[in-house]
Amino acid sequence: MEQALPTKTYAQQAAELIRRQIHAGAWRGKLPPERQLCQRLQIARNTLRRALRMLEQEGVVAPGARALGRQITARPRRVRNAGSNRQVVLLSPTGLPVFPANALEEVDRLRTHLFEVGFRLEIVTSRAFQVAHPDGLLEELVRKWPQAVWVLYHSTQAIQHWFARRGLPAVILGHPHPGVELPSVDKDIAAAAQHAVATLWAKGHRNIVLLRPRQELGGFLVMAKAMEEFMARRGPAVRPPVTVQHDGTKRGLCRVLDQLLVSRPPPLALVTCLTTDVVTTLTYLLHRGIRVPGEVSLLYLLDDPVMECLVPAVDHYRANSAVLVRRLAGLLLQIAAGAVVRQPRVRVMCDYCRGETVGPAGPASKV
């Protein structure tokens, strides 16, 4: 059953997590210093102190030095059938402060699911995402977390292949690269991409461009392939969607848009796959005096709470975050228990959220 997290304050959630860790025997004698606890729980110092005051009133911890760690006054409970593998590590190219809002929500839900069954979630960043041959860096990480089950988030092809070759317990949060045989959980972005092209096709659009950064994520490749397959079924004379890559910066994306808008024929439908890209593209077009969707239609293949703040409202796709996290947590627990995963690739369907940025194509776009 899903917990109604919004009914609890962050301090109450933090107190509950610390209490469970103490009862599970994660800390003995005293808690880690406040700074370490804040980093581990990904919460602010004031939130942690409110949580500790609650635990003081319950008699779980004693008042004491903040820098050195509070003394634990409650005895840990014996955890039955705990096993040795009670830790999940989410390996990410960036820390939580720069996660998109929807990803933060998913991490928070996952942490709660895992704590409910006595597991601890750690967020770990690494330079392995920035190098072509990450073997040494990954070996070091695995030595540090020898009994962890791994979640690979925004992972490169080299990272995925390394975990697969080593046979380590890991789940890809996203899409696997070609040839990678690891379990994965993600939104069904292939279905979303095909629906997006079908929607634009029905509006008369033929010149469709997928905008994406050069970063080689498995999901980006899946989006492009799904769009191409849809157009290929329309016949050999149909112009396939064009995938245009940029350097991941605002200036780089604007430079690419400048080049697209002077091309012949210009694209009259743009599909984006990052929140930053859709915001930059929409505001750039409006700044240039280009009407959306009168002259250019715009569609976003994923979702972010910021979509609710944009004017005009952007057409986009939304998956049920609670379902996605439940499926991910279920896979992790199966793997931790040593079970063979019977459904290695879990895809959660997305709903089309109609906005105001997709309109009928003009005559130039049907060329």
Order of alpha helices (4+ residues) and beta strands (2+ residues): alpha-alpha-alpha-beta-alpha-beta-alpha-beta-alpha-beta-beta-alpha-beta-alpha-beta-alpha-beta-alpha-beta-beta-alpha-beta-beta
